[in-house]
C-alpha cells in the first residue's frame, strides 16, 4: 500500500540553506513569519563555511555597502572568537575574513535564535502550481515524500530549482558559447608563516595581483609594501607571474588563473586556498558534478605540494582540510521583472527601488588561465532593484542569491556572499510583509518598495549614501 504523503504548512518556505537562504529565513522570521529552510545537504551556511571570505561587503574604495543580516551574523561569529574583519588585498578588493569552523556554529546559532525550522538531507522533488501560484513544494528524504505548503516560497537554491520548476523563464551561463564558470573545491593550509610570505610578496611583486584598482594610487611595489605592513596572508598568486606560470607550463600545476590565499584563523596560522577549477561543467547535472570530485581532489593535493615547494611561507605549512562541497559559480539565472544588466553594475547605478547593494568587481572565471575582470566605476557600488527578486509569471515566489535575475556579466559580481545575503534579507523581509498582512492579495508585486526599504534600513541595511 502506498504511503500517504505527509503535509506541513508554513508562512514562508526557503529552498536552500546557503548564505542567501539563511539571510532570507532570518529576514522572514524576525517579522513574525513561521519559516522553514529546506536544504539537500547536512549543514547550513553554503559557501560561508567553505573557506572563502565574504566578498561584496565593502567596495574597492573600502566603503561598507551591506549591513543588517550580514552584520548580525558577523557579530555572532565575533562573539565566538572567530571574526578577523575586513582585509584589503591591495589588488582591487576589500574582503571580510573569519574562522570557517567557528562560522559553522555561528550560522546555526543565528538561525536557531530566530526559531527557524530546518529540514536537511532533503531534496526538492516537485512543484505544485495553479494559475501562477505555487501551492506546494514536494520534498523527498528518508521519511518519503512531504508536501510543504506556504503562503510564500523563496528560491535560494542557487540553481533556481523551485522557480524554474514552477515555470519561470531562465538563462544558463553564456548560451551562445556554451560556457559556464568553472567549479572549484576550496581547501586549507595550516602553519603558514605570514611574515615570510609577505616578504616574498615584497621582494617579488611580479608574482602577485597588486594595484589593479587605480583608486589606490599606489604602484605595484607600493602595494606590496602596504600588504606587508598589513601583516595578514591575503595574497593572489597570478598565472602570468613567473612562479605559477612556470609551474603550469611544466605540468607541476594545473591551468588556473590564480591562487588566492585568505586568512581564516590567526591562532592556527591557517589560510583557505581558492584555485582549483574544472570549466564548462553544468553543475545541475549531478552525474557530471559528482565525476568532477576526483579531479578536483587531485588538484587540491597538487596545489598544496606546489605551495610547500615553491612559495616561501608555505614551506612548513601542512594541508589541513577541504570544503564540505564543490563550489559552484554559475548555472541558471531566473528571469525576473527586472534583469540587472552589465551597465547597471559597471556604471555603479543607483535606483529608488534598490533593496540591496553590490560592490564586487565584474568577475567571470574562464576555463584554464582565463579570467575577465573589470572594476566598478570609481570603485563604488550599484543598487539591486526589487524586480530582480520577482520571477516572471509567478505570484508568490521570490528568488535570491546565485539564481537572481541578471545578465551573465552582472551576475558575475552580484553572486558573491555579501551581496546575496543582502538580497536574501530583502526577500525574506518582503515575504514576511506579505505573509503577515491581512489585506495581502497573493502577489509579491503588491509589496510597497519604499516601505520595504524603510524596514530594511531600520534593520541596519545600507541602501543610501554610498559611492
Secondary structure, 3 states (H helix, E strand, C coil): CCCCCEEEEEEEEEECCCHHHHHHHHHHHCCCCCEEEECCCCCCCHHHHCCCCECCCECCCCCECCCCHHHHHHHHHHHCCCEEEEEECCCCCEEEEECHHHHHHHHHHHHHHCCCEEECCCEEEEEEEECCEEEEEEEEECCEEEEEEEEEEEECCCCCHHHHHCCCCEEECECCCCECCCEECCEEEECCCHHHHHHHHHHCHHHECCCCCHHHCCCHHHHHHHHHHHCCCCEEEECCCHHHHHHHHHCCCCCCCEEEEEEEECCCCEEEEECCCECCCCCCCHHHHHHHHHHHHHHHHHHHHHHHHHCCCCCCCEEEEECCCCECCCCEEECECCCECHHHHHCCCCCCCEEEEECCCEEEECCCCCEEEECCHHHCCEEEEHHHHEECCCCCEEECCCCCCECHHHHHHHCCHHHHHHHHHHHHHHHHHHHCCCCCCCCHHHCCHHHHHHHHHHCCCCCCCCC
